[in-house]
């Protein structure tokens, strides 16, 4: 048992003695690693990615490689030889590999690489009316609230335009944001509806990001209508007909004549009767005086 323990101790001593040599052998050659980005990067089309590596002091040469070289965006190239950093951008969606290989003066080499995922992420946009309705009187001024956002960049401008249906809908009005933003909330656009009734008046809206990518347009249709006039029988300005109008008396149910020709005849008859009575009274008085 004592002999076995001695052999085991001798083995550990041997390993410990030669451990620096083993480490040097395992780490033979220069080292390299990515600082930026440190892991997979996700960007949109034409967005630049900054690349930066860290290499050991014994590096004599650095050689970069970039997959999808045919899809590198205009103005960008794989970093030059012996550079420790640079920028790349791709003009097409996909998954690309970028790496760097380092060598020392003895010809030993090591490599490091990262993955760049390029996506097509155009900005999004929405437009709503302030009162959430789409029907207005002809000639009305309508306020439309426009909101936009961009997940991987910024919204740089808003575009819009309107049509009454007789011409093409073109987004010719442009608002350039003085400070590009990831989110734009409730930008007010005021439009005037036609003076004639129509259900073909529409407005389109779009957002443009920092890569000049444009959102899918949003189309909002507004209906211009002529307001209906409600009849008011209690307060009508139209005079009622007065000829031979018969109204029922609510108390007796007897019919009375108002303001008609029949009423005029009754008045004349009453006047004649009054004159006859007056003459009869006058005649009686005269007869008494004679007697």
Kinemage of the C-alpha trace (Angstrom):
@kinemage 1
@onewidth
@group {chain A} dominant
@subgroup {mainchain}
@vectorlist {calphas} color= white
{ca unk a 1} P 0.000 0.000 0.000
{ca unk a 2} L 2.846 2.320 0.861
{ca unk a 3} L 4.509 1.507 -2.468
{ca unk a 4} L 1.363 2.393 -4.421
{ca unk a 5} L 1.082 5.705 -2.618
{ca unk a 6} L 4.712 6.530 -3.450
{ca unk a 7} L 4.166 5.823 -7.142
{ca unk a 8} L 1.053 8.006 -7.203
{ca unk a 9} L 2.894 10.841 -5.481
{ca unk a 10} L 5.739 10.573 -7.949
{ca unk a 11} L 3.294 10.757 -10.879
{ca unk a 12} L 1.659 13.934 -9.517
{ca unk a 13} L 5.087 15.441 -8.949
{ca unk a 14} L 6.055 14.688 -12.540
{ca unk a 15} L 2.875 16.286 -13.924
{ca unk a 16} L 3.282 19.354 -11.744
{ca unk a 17} L 6.917 19.717 -12.837
{ca unk a 18} L 6.112 19.650 -16.536
{ca unk a 19} L 2.752 21.576 -16.306
{ca unk a 20} L 4.205 24.881 -17.678
{ca unk a 21} L 5.505 22.954 -20.674
{ca unk a 22} L 2.095 21.349 -21.236
{ca unk a 23} L 0.422 24.780 -21.023
{ca unk a 24} L 2.864 26.291 -23.468
{ca unk a 25} L 2.250 23.412 -25.881
{ca unk a 26} L -1.537 23.738 -25.583
{ca unk a 27} L -1.370 27.513 -26.132
{ca unk a 28} L 1.105 27.293 -28.967
{ca unk a 29} L 0.607 30.041 -31.510
{ca unk a 30} L -0.891 33.540 -31.246
{ca unk a 31} L -4.325 34.163 -29.761
{ca unk a 32} L -7.218 36.228 -31.117
{ca unk a 33} L -10.777 37.022 -29.965
{ca unk a 34} L -13.583 39.410 -30.944
{ca unk a 35} L -14.239 42.441 -28.779
{ca unk a 36} L -16.908 44.001 -31.040
{ca unk a 37} L -19.290 42.392 -31.486
{ca unk a 38} L -18.554 39.809 -28.809
{ca unk a 39} L -21.253 37.443 -30.127
{ca unk a 40} L -23.776 37.200 -32.962
{ca unk a 41} L -24.964 40.585 -34.245
{ca unk a 42} L -28.371 41.321 -35.779
{ca unk a 43} L -28.742 44.341 -38.054
{ca unk a 44} L -30.935 45.496 -40.901
{ca unk a 45} L -29.990 45.789 -44.552
{ca unk a 46} L -27.233 48.385 -45.129
{ca unk a 47} L -26.652 48.830 -41.379
{ca unk a 48} L -22.945 48.895 -40.488
{ca unk a 49} L -21.377 46.584 -37.903
{ca unk a 50} L -18.170 47.694 -36.197
{ca unk a 51} L -15.582 44.887 -35.939
{ca unk a 52} L -12.720 44.851 -33.430
{ca unk a 53} L -10.392 42.052 -32.340
{ca unk a 54} L -7.839 41.534 -29.577
{ca unk a 55} L -4.654 39.643 -30.534
{ca unk a 56} L -1.615 38.496 -28.547
{ca unk a 57} L 1.659 40.375 -28.741
{ca unk a 58} L 3.372 37.727 -30.846
{ca unk a 59} L 1.033 38.254 -33.812
{ca unk a 60} L 2.963 39.009 -36.995
{ca unk a 61} L 0.069 38.983 -39.453
{ca unk a 62} L -3.737 39.446 -39.423
{ca unk a 63} L -5.912 38.292 -42.299
{ca unk a 64} L -9.679 38.977 -42.384
{ca unk a 65} L -12.313 36.956 -44.210
{ca unk a 66} L -15.983 37.919 -44.870
{ca unk a 67} L -18.545 35.573 -46.366
{ca unk a 68} L -21.048 36.916 -48.877
{ca unk a 69} L -18.579 39.362 -50.339
{ca unk a 70} L -20.891 39.943 -53.278
{ca unk a 71} L -23.514 41.357 -50.892
{ca unk a 72} L -21.294 43.885 -49.134
{ca unk a 73} L -23.065 47.251 -49.188
{ca unk a 74} L -21.700 50.078 -51.299
{ca unk a 75} L -18.776 51.783 -49.620
{ca unk a 76} L -17.931 48.814 -47.381
{ca unk a 77} L -15.255 46.125 -47.637
{ca unk a 78} L -13.794 43.398 -45.453
{ca unk a 79} L -11.185 44.973 -43.085
{ca unk a 80} L -7.730 45.264 -44.586
{ca unk a 81} L -4.835 42.952 -43.738
{ca unk a 82} L -3.142 43.626 -40.392
{ca unk a 83} L -5.950 45.896 -39.210
{ca unk a 84} L -7.479 45.156 -35.795
{ca unk a 85} L -10.829 46.792 -36.567
{ca unk a 86} L -13.150 47.918 -39.351
{ca unk a 87} L -16.786 48.187 -40.477
{ca unk a 88} L -18.905 45.966 -42.719
{ca unk a 89} L -22.491 46.208 -43.966
{ca unk a 90} L -24.578 43.979 -46.233
{ca unk a 91} L -27.181 44.984 -48.791
{ca unk a 92} L -29.139 41.712 -48.676
{ca unk a 93} L -30.735 39.691 -45.920
{ca unk a 94} L -29.025 36.510 -44.744
{ca unk a 95} L -26.566 35.075 -42.242
{ca unk a 96} L -22.907 35.963 -42.826
{ca unk a 97} L -19.630 34.939 -41.163
{ca unk a 98} L -16.806 37.383 -40.482
{ca unk a 99} L -13.508 36.261 -38.989
{ca unk a 100} L -9.846 37.012 -38.507
{ca unk a 101} L -6.818 34.683 -38.667
{ca unk a 102} L -3.589 35.629 -36.885
{ca unk a 103} L -0.096 34.168 -37.421
{ca unk a 104} L 3.201 34.515 -35.590
{ca unk a 105} L 6.709 34.472 -37.028
{ca unk a 106} L 6.939 30.698 -36.588
{ca unk a 107} L 3.916 30.139 -38.793
{ca unk a 108} L 1.547 29.200 -35.985
{ca unk a 109} L -1.996 30.444 -36.575
{ca unk a 110} L -5.316 30.760 -34.784
{ca unk a 111} L -8.706 32.177 -35.848
{ca unk a 112} L -11.844 33.708 -34.369
{ca unk a 113} L -15.141 34.439 -36.068
{ca unk a 114} L -18.598 35.863 -35.414
{ca unk a 115} L -21.973 35.651 -37.177
{ca unk a 116} L -23.826 38.653 -38.577
{ca unk a 117} L -27.553 38.187 -39.170
{ca unk a 118} L -28.990 40.726 -41.629
{ca unk a 119} L -32.756 41.225 -41.609
{ca unk a 120} L -35.156 43.406 -43.575
{ca unk a 121} L -36.860 45.419 -40.855
{ca unk a 122} L -38.661 48.342 -42.419
{ca unk a 123} L -40.295 50.840 -40.065
{ca unk a 124} L -43.971 50.468 -39.173
{ca unk a 125} L -46.649 53.153 -39.276
{ca unk a 126} L -50.280 53.666 -38.277
{ca unk a 127} L -52.789 56.481 -38.827
{ca unk a 128} L -56.092 57.086 -37.032
{ca unk a 129} L -58.634 59.880 -36.987
{ca unk a 130} L -58.836 61.865 -33.779
{ca unk a 131} L -62.424 60.824 -33.063
{ca unk a 132} L -62.001 57.292 -34.424
{ca unk a 133} L -64.657 57.918 -37.094
{ca unk a 134} L -64.456 58.001 -40.856
{ca unk a 135} L -67.575 59.960 -41.816
{ca unk a 136} L -67.618 63.776 -41.833
{ca unk a 137} L -69.531 66.672 -43.334
{ca unk a 138} L -68.372 67.866 -46.732
{ca unk a 139} L -65.623 70.498 -46.472
{ca unk a 140} L -64.647 69.461 -42.943
{ca unk a 141} L -61.104 69.743 -41.604
{ca unk a 142} L -60.070 66.339 -40.268
{ca unk a 143} L -57.138 65.770 -37.897
{ca unk a 144} L -55.270 62.479 -38.429
{ca unk a 145} L -52.790 61.203 -35.824
{ca unk a 146} L -49.752 59.413 -37.279
{ca unk a 147} L -47.388 57.167 -35.269
{ca unk a 148} L -44.284 55.300 -36.485
{ca unk a 149} L -41.445 53.210 -35.053
{ca unk a 150} L -38.264 51.409 -36.130
{ca unk a 151} L -36.868 48.479 -34.114
{ca unk a 152} L -33.239 48.573 -35.267
{ca unk a 153} L -32.817 52.157 -36.395
{ca unk a 154} L -34.603 55.504 -36.291
{ca unk a 155} L -37.533 57.107 -38.085
{ca unk a 156} L -36.142 60.003 -40.103
{ca unk a 157} L -39.173 61.237 -42.047
{ca unk a 158} L -42.929 60.867 -42.542
{ca unk a 159} L -44.649 61.036 -45.925
{ca unk a 160} L -48.316 61.427 -46.818
{ca unk a 161} L -50.749 62.456 -49.532
{ca unk a 162} L -54.492 62.407 -50.314
{ca unk a 163} L -56.714 61.793 -53.330
{ca unk a 164} L -60.408 62.261 -54.074
{ca unk a 165} L -60.405 59.122 -56.187
{ca unk a 166} L -60.057 60.870 -59.532
{ca unk a 167} L -56.233 60.865 -59.444
{ca unk a 168} L -53.407 58.666 -58.164
{ca unk a 169} L -52.634 58.671 -54.459
{ca unk a 170} L -49.093 60.103 -54.201
{ca unk a 171} L -47.163 60.680 -50.961
{ca unk a 172} L -45.756 64.069 -51.890
{ca unk a 173} L -45.915 65.793 -48.480
{ca unk a 174} L -42.797 65.146 -46.358
{ca unk a 175} L -41.962 65.919 -42.740
{ca unk a 176} L -38.244 65.571 -41.934
{ca unk a 177} L -37.587 64.970 -38.242
{ca unk a 178} L -34.966 67.404 -36.980
{ca unk a 179} L -33.945 64.696 -34.500
{ca unk a 180} L -34.502 61.134 -35.796
{ca unk a 181} L -36.330 58.970 -33.264
{ca unk a 182} L -37.007 55.298 -32.748
{ca unk a 183} L -40.656 56.114 -31.984
{ca unk a 184} L -42.857 58.937 -33.267
{ca unk a 185} L -46.205 59.313 -31.458
{ca unk a 186} L -49.312 61.173 -32.634
{ca unk a 187} L -47.900 63.510 -35.269
{ca unk a 188} L -50.874 65.655 -36.382
{ca unk a 189} L -51.803 65.880 -40.040
{ca unk a 190} L -54.809 68.038 -40.961
{ca unk a 191} L -56.641 67.459 -44.251
{ca unk a 192} L -59.667 69.171 -45.779
{ca unk a 193} L -62.436 67.067 -47.281
{ca unk a 194} L -64.012 67.964 -50.644
{ca unk a 195} L -67.056 70.240 -50.775
{ca unk a 196} L -69.047 67.528 -52.500
{ca unk a 197} L -70.273 64.209 -51.184
{ca unk a 198} L -67.895 61.306 -51.822
{ca unk a 199} L -66.828 57.991 -50.339
{ca unk a 200} L -63.624 57.799 -52.395
{ca unk a 201} L -61.480 60.333 -50.510
{ca unk a 202} L -58.386 58.576 -49.101
{ca unk a 203} L -55.033 59.494 -47.558
{ca unk a 204} L -51.845 57.396 -47.472
{ca unk a 205} L -48.999 57.536 -44.947
{ca unk a 206} L -45.470 56.035 -44.823
{ca unk a 207} L -42.342 56.256 -42.628
{ca unk a 208} L -38.709 56.294 -43.791
{ca unk a 209} L -35.841 55.123 -41.550
{ca unk a 210} L -32.144 55.996 -41.371
{ca unk a 211} L -31.355 53.407 -44.087
{ca unk a 212} L -33.901 54.998 -46.450
{ca unk a 213} L -36.110 51.931 -46.019
{ca unk a 214} L -39.777 52.859 -46.393
{ca unk a 215} L -42.649 51.272 -44.521
{ca unk a 216} L -45.618 49.670 -46.177
{ca unk a 217} L -48.075 52.536 -46.742
{ca unk a 218} L -51.185 52.795 -44.592
{ca unk a 219} L -54.337 53.927 -46.423
{ca unk a 220} L -57.138 55.701 -44.550
{ca unk a 221} L -60.482 56.252 -46.318
{ca unk a 222} L -62.703 59.159 -45.254
{ca unk a 223} L -66.299 59.691 -46.328
{ca unk a 224} L -67.619 63.199 -46.987
{ca unk a 225} L -71.411 63.476 -46.649
{ca unk a 226} L -74.033 66.227 -46.839
{ca unk a 227} L -75.722 66.583 -43.425
{ca unk a 228} L -79.412 65.674 -43.314
{ca unk a 229} L -81.990 68.319 -42.202
{ca unk a 230} L -84.358 67.090 -39.512
{ca unk a 231} L -88.010 68.312 -39.734
{ca unk a 232} L -89.298 70.207 -36.690
{ca unk a 233} L -93.120 70.282 -36.763
{ca unk a 234} L -93.390 72.297 -33.549
{ca unk a 235} L -91.216 75.206 -34.644
{ca unk a 236} L -91.818 75.340 -38.371
{ca unk a 237} L -91.329 78.651 -40.123
{ca unk a 238} L -93.918 77.680 -42.764
{ca unk a 239} L -97.322 79.336 -42.040
{ca unk a 240} L -100.319 77.079 -41.795
{ca unk a 241} L -103.100 77.311 -44.378
{ca unk a 242} L -105.953 79.384 -43.000
{ca unk a 243} L -108.756 78.833 -45.497
{ca unk a 244} L -111.547 76.702 -44.085
{ca unk a 245} L -109.443 75.294 -41.280
{ca unk a 246} L -111.444 73.246 -38.845
{ca unk a 247} L -110.049 72.456 -35.403
{ca unk a 248} L -111.618 70.365 -32.731
{ca unk a 249} L -112.300 71.900 -29.366
{ca unk a 250} L -110.723 69.730 -26.681
{ca unk a 251} L -113.488 70.550 -24.154
{ca unk a 252} L -116.759 70.182 -26.073
{ca unk a 253} L -115.773 68.413 -29.222
{ca unk a 254} L -117.709 71.069 -31.152
{ca unk a 255} L -116.129 72.318 -34.327
{ca unk a 256} L -115.279 76.028 -34.604
{ca unk a 257} L -114.377 78.007 -37.701
{ca unk a 258} L -111.158 80.051 -37.768
{ca unk a 259} L -109.977 82.722 -40.164
{ca unk a 260} L -111.820 81.278 -43.166
{ca unk a 261} L -114.474 82.563 -45.582
{ca unk a 262} L -117.233 80.885 -43.572
{ca unk a 263} L -116.137 82.911 -40.560
{ca unk a 264} L -116.457 86.083 -42.631
{ca unk a 265} L -120.048 85.187 -43.626
{ca unk a 266} L -121.033 84.699 -39.977
{ca unk a 267} L -119.607 88.119 -39.082
{ca unk a 268} L -121.622 89.843 -41.857
{ca unk a 269} L -124.858 88.087 -40.795
{ca unk a 270} L -124.310 89.142 -37.187
{ca unk a 271} L -123.811 92.767 -38.246
{ca unk a 272} L -127.022 92.754 -40.333
{ca unk a 273} L -128.967 91.245 -37.442
{ca unk a 274} L -127.630 93.919 -35.129
{ca unk a 275} L -128.791 96.671 -37.514
{ca unk a 276} L -132.298 95.117 -37.804
{ca unk a 277} L -132.638 94.896 -34.027
{ca unk a 278} L -131.490 98.473 -33.638
{ca unk a 279} L -134.036 99.672 -36.223
{ca unk a 280} L -136.850 97.747 -34.488
{ca unk a 281} L -135.998 99.279 -31.144
{ca unk a 282} L -135.870 102.752 -32.712
{ca unk a 283} L -139.269 102.212 -34.402
{ca unk a 284} L -140.918 101.137 -31.115
{ca unk a 285} L -139.559 104.121 -29.336
{ca unk a 286} L -140.856 106.488 -32.057
{ca unk a 287} L -144.354 104.925 -31.889
{ca unk a 288} L -144.612 105.463 -28.146
{ca unk a 289} L -143.743 109.095 -28.528
{ca unk a 290} L -146.508 109.577 -31.165
{ca unk a 291} L -149.088 108.025 -28.876
